[in-house]
Amino acid sequence: MPFRYRLDKVLNYRMNKRDEQLEVVKLAQMEVLKIENEIEKNNQTISKTSEDMRHAQHIMLEAYDNFLQHLYKVGEELEQKKQEALQKLEEEKLKLVELEKAVKVLEKHKEKKFEEYKEEEKQKEMKMLNEIGSQRHFTNTKNKHEEELEELKQMGIDIDEY
């Protein structure tokens, strides 16, 4: 009888949940990278605007200043979004770790049950081999006894007299 793990469906379910959570973690990582790219673009825009401001006419300085203030505010908002995204990423990673643990527990349990199954099969095989050995021994002993009786009969000795 082949090995069947009775909790295979549960194990598969947990593995599917783990894989789904892994995808959620990847999406959260992509979100963090996206925000970091936006921050980098904003910082580049700030640098370019600051550089352009140095060469601008004095009439445009107030407009540059207002625009820089707007960019700084956008930068702060992006940093806040990044912190939120990092926090969400950490939460999703913790969920993934818990799901990994649940899968590993069942995998260890499955391995243990498989080892028990192999041991049981080995015991059954030994029992069967012992039974076969006993039958052969009994048959050999019976045949030997019959041969001895036959020899005695050929010698003219009747065992029934004794």
C-alpha positions in Angstrom: 0.0 0.0 0.0 1.6 3.3 -1.1 2.2 6.1 1.4 -0.6 8.6 1.7 -0.3 11.6 4.0 -3.7 12.3 5.4 -3.1 16.1 5.8 -1.9 16.6 2.2 -4.9 18.9 1.4 -4.1 21.0 4.4 -0.4 21.1 3.4 -1.3 22.1 -0.2 -3.7 24.8 1.1 -1.0 26.3 3.4 1.5 26.2 0.5 -0.9 28.0 -1.7 -1.5 30.6 1.0 2.2 31.0 1.4 2.7 31.5 -2.3 -0.1 34.0 -2.4 1.5 35.9 0.5 4.8 35.9 -1.3 3.1 37.6 -4.3 1.7 40.2 -1.8 5.2 40.8 -0.4 6.6 41.3 -3.9 3.9 43.8 -4.7 4.6 45.7 -1.5 8.3 45.7 -2.4 7.5 47.0 -5.9 5.4 49.8 -4.3 8.3 50.8 -2.1 10.6 50.9 -5.1 8.1 53.0 -7.1 7.9 55.5 -4.3 11.7 55.6 -4.0 11.9 56.3 -7.7 9.4 59.1 -7.3 11.4 60.6 -4.5 14.5 60.4 -6.6 12.8 62.2 -9.5 11.5 64.8 -7.1 15.0 65.3 -5.7 16.4 65.7 -9.2 13.7 68.2 -10.0 14.6 70.2 -6.9 18.3 70.1 -7.8 17.6 71.2 -11.3 15.2 73.9 -10.2 17.7 75.2 -7.6 20.4 75.4 -10.3 18.0 77.1 -12.7 17.1 79.6 -10.0 20.7 80.8 -9.7 20.6 81.8 -13.4 17.1 83.2 -13.5 16.1 86.8 -13.7 15.2 88.4 -10.4 11.5 88.7 -11.4 11.3 84.9 -11.6 12.9 84.2 -8.2 9.5 84.3 -6.3 8.0 81.8 -8.8 11.0 79.5 -8.4 10.8 79.8 -4.7 7.1 78.9 -4.7 7.8 76.0 -7.0 10.6 74.8 -4.7 8.3 75.0 -1.7 5.8 72.9 -3.6 8.5 70.3 -4.5 9.7 70.2 -0.8 6.1 69.5 0.3 5.7 66.8 -2.4 9.0 65.3 -1.1 7.7 65.2 2.5 4.5 63.6 1.3 6.5 61.0 -0.7 8.7 60.3 2.4 5.5 59.7 4.4 4.1 57.4 1.7 7.4 55.6 1.7 7.3 55.0 5.5 3.8 53.7 5.2 4.8 51.4 2.3 7.8 50.1 4.3 5.5 49.5 7.3 3.1 47.6 5.2 6.0 45.6 3.6 7.2 44.6 7.1 3.6 43.5 8.1 3.3 41.4 4.9 6.8 39.9 5.5 5.7 38.9 9.1 2.6 37.2 7.7 4.8 35.4 5.2 7.1 34.2 8.0 4.1 32.8 9.9 2.8 31.0 6.8 6.3 29.6 6.2 6.3 28.3 9.7 2.9 26.6 9.2 4.1 24.9 6.0 7.4 23.8 7.6 5.5 22.3 10.6 3.3 20.2 8.3 6.3 19.2 6.1 8.2 17.9 9.2 5.0 16.1 10.3 4.7 14.5 6.8 8.4 13.4 6.9 7.8 11.9 10.4 4.7 10.0 9.2 6.6 8.8 6.1 9.4 7.4 8.4 6.8 5.7 10.5 5.2 4.3 7.4 8.5 2.9 6.2 9.1 1.4 9.6 5.7 -0.3 9.6 6.2 -1.6 6.1 9.6 -3.0 7.2 8.0 -4.7 10.2 5.3 -6.2 8.0 7.9 -7.5 5.6 9.9 -9.0 8.5 6.8 -10.6 9.8 6.0 -12.1 6.4 9.6 -13.3 6.0 9.5 -14.9 9.4 6.3 -16.6 8.5 7.7 -17.9 5.3 10.9 -19.1 7.2 8.8 -20.9 9.8 6.7 -22.6 7.1 9.8 -23.7 5.2 11.4 -25.0 8.4 8.2 -26.9 9.3 8.0 -28.3 5.7 11.7 -29.3 5.8 11.4 -30.9 9.2 8.3 -32.8 8.1 10.0 -33.9 4.9 13.1 -35.0 6.9 10.9 -36.9 9.4 9.1 -38.6 6.6 12.4 -39.6 4.9 13.6 -41.1 8.2 10.4 -43.0 8.6 10.8 -44.3 5.0 14.4 -45.4 5.7 13.3 -47.2 8.8 10.5 -48.9 6.9 13.0 -50.0 4.2 15.2 -51.4 7.0 12.2 -53.4 8.1 11.6 -51.5 11.4 8.0 -50.7 12.0 7.6 -47.5 14.0 4.0 -48.3 14.9 5.3 -51.1 17.2 7.0 -48.6 19.5 
